[in-house]
């Protein structure tokens, strides 16, 4: 495709036009602005020597024509770029072109230094947010806009929940129309399988294929043209996406200026969408609809982190920050995207610190970490003139300790990521079988339906002498968190100092079975005459210990849980699973059955309640046929039947467990219905019945909603939907699970 024609630049106060500036290909996809953003004119926003800069850039561009595809080294071109910078050190266009030129010369870190210089000088907010026209210094944002931003921009919160609450219907609607002629599909990128393609606009390598299924507007001008939707109902794709169009018109009637809606799809086996960015006002809501099992789909912000695509986990990000898409998987990945004009265009006064100017945040962190600003360091190169001291070195922000996910994505060897101090048996054995995967050896997400891969050991019953009496012994780690619950979970810094690298790594490795269990970490539950049973400690956020300390990507990991083994059961024990809040089979139950099976436990009966009616086929959607055939005859599915708390009721899962289970049986109850008051009523009944009759439920999984650090991840939305806001804290949660364990129940926090 031919790139769109650029709009002519016009002069404005404090920023003279420079018609002679030679324009290198830019990384930005320029889209016409439907409404002009507020204009900010800092006093130093100028170009003292436009002719000199223009000549230098023109000569550099001529030399780039002789470079091979992908760029290469050229000392003379580098010198010309430095000259252009000296001529106009705080001009957005010059900084952008100099940085892009450095990328062509295979110096990405140097390019990032120039972009960071622009952010420090107020040319733009962030090194990745390089706005060349109409930049507004008062329009606040950040790369990913989470709950902190929602408090100041409540429009994002409302739109998020309108779309997320209808996710299943929107996904089904897309899959129905995807292969039809009227799907609205437009191919945007196509490279031969297994080969890279070089494009001159922007100058990037790209790989694989991707395209859009356009919903609103239905017929964009072309892939790199105007994608703007003015809200006209006739321009929404009602024939293919009636449910989605209805939601869009509802949001439009509420005043949401949605400018584009589509389903973006990348194809197997590998697709790379090169780095690009858009206009400052453009915020994007992304809702992954289809993410294949064992696929990796990552939105990467070069030099500043990444965001993984997880099915049904929607998120907001700002399109004006440079980003690239990396995908590798066995099948297509599809995600719904909705673009919204930044609500801050109405002129509201910024309040929070979630979107301070990038340099203010970075400088304060560097002062705290290094005792000085890194901007005071000068950047120099033996092959080029020294730059002003304001141009800092390549960014050296201190990240948290690399977790296994980030370790994997940054190219370190699988052995080193998973078993840094061990021989990495998971990978050695997996290589022979051909199934070594990140999920199998480095982590497990519940909805992938996989058991936690182990090498040897990792069993709940320990080799210690048999218990003389019933009891529960918390580990020193758990005891510390229980005694100092509010203080240790009051902020991420304190919590992660208690869950340090050695604790986090040991916890995960010991569950996986690559090193012996530590009594300092794991707690013990005793039943008279049997071996002590180990449980993961009640610590941190009652989630994966790597969550927040090593990134938010561990929100739905479950390989920190230590569940029961068949070695602790009697040979003819009847096994029953009660799933209250079943959603779809692939969401959680598939994992539980696979995990218990890997530990020698097959369930004879399975009971599932799901309040939202969806139909049997929808419940089994995404489940392999062989798994469904093996499980369906043993499973009773109460479709559209909510659980209740009335004593003795047929749809009270606690009452059903007490009625169906004997002390010699092995019964598991999972409670996750996102109704805090009803859940607590059922937990109270479980406590009372266990005190009276002993533990008829052997293992219990429960997501206890409390106030505190976990609110920002998902619970605020859950409370908004249910209309119930709990008052408990992590101290109450620790006490609740410890009480259940003291009564003989293997109680675990769930996700």
TAFENFEN-V954019 format. One record per helix or strand of 2 or more residues. SS is the DSSP state (alpha for helix, beta for strand). FROM is the first residue (numbers start at 1). TO is the last residue. Records with the same first field share a line. If there is no record, write none. Layout:
BEGIN
SS->FROM-TO, FROM-TO
END
This chain:
BEGIN
alpha->50-64, 75-87, 92-104, 108-120, 147-152, 154-164, 167-177, 181-183, 233-235, 242-253, 343-346, 358-370, 374-376, 404-409, 414-418, 425-433, 438-441, 446-448, 476-483, 485-488, 492-498, 501-512, 552-554, 566-568, 585-587, 589-598, 616-619, 625-634, 653-660, 676-693, 709-712, 715-722, 730-742
beta->144-145, 185-190, 196-200, 203-207, 209-216, 258-266, 269-277, 282-290, 296-301, 305-308, 315-318, 323-329, 333-341, 461-466, 471-473, 523-526, 531-535, 575-580, 605-610, 635-639, 666-671, 699-702, 746-749
END
